[in-house]
Amino acid sequence: MASTVPELLTTTHHYTESGLDNVYLKDWPAIKKEDDVLPLLHNPAVMERPILYTLIGQSEALNDAEIQYLRKHIGYHTRELADLLGVEQQDVCRWENGRAQIPKREDFHLRMLAFALAENTHRDELRAKMTHAREHYIITKERAPIYLQGGN
């Protein structure tokens, strides 16, 4: 039986592999093989950066999945993040399980922590800067899709 050559195309792929339900790969390279369309996924570590920056910059409060995504991305356990934010471990668990809303101050500090670690800022330097951060995020309920544009 002769094998067919996969067709190269672009597609919009719902990127559930990120762990977030609102991430899409728009105009993304893919192959069509028989009845399946398979996106050509890059190294997940490279793909996380635009997701990370989108979450950091969004005006809405972080939701449970986004909090967990950021915590895992920066490599902290719940206890470590709680200690850094000056809260109890159970608070972080409640935020990640959707049983409590993250307060604006901790939301801001988590974003700044994620940003600084993405930019390779030393953790001790970051801890000092976080103590002087101010609240400024508006809380809304709606979640806009995050689109990552396909490369050439």
Secondary structure, 3 states (H helix, E strand, C coil): CCCCCCEEEEEEEECHHHCCCCEEEEEEEEEEECCEEEECCCCHHHHHHHHHHHHHHCCCCCCHHHHHHHHHHHCCCHHHHHHHHCCCHHHHHHHHCCCCCCCHHHHHHHHHHHHHHHCCCCHHHHHHHHCCCCCCCCCCCCCCCEEEECCC
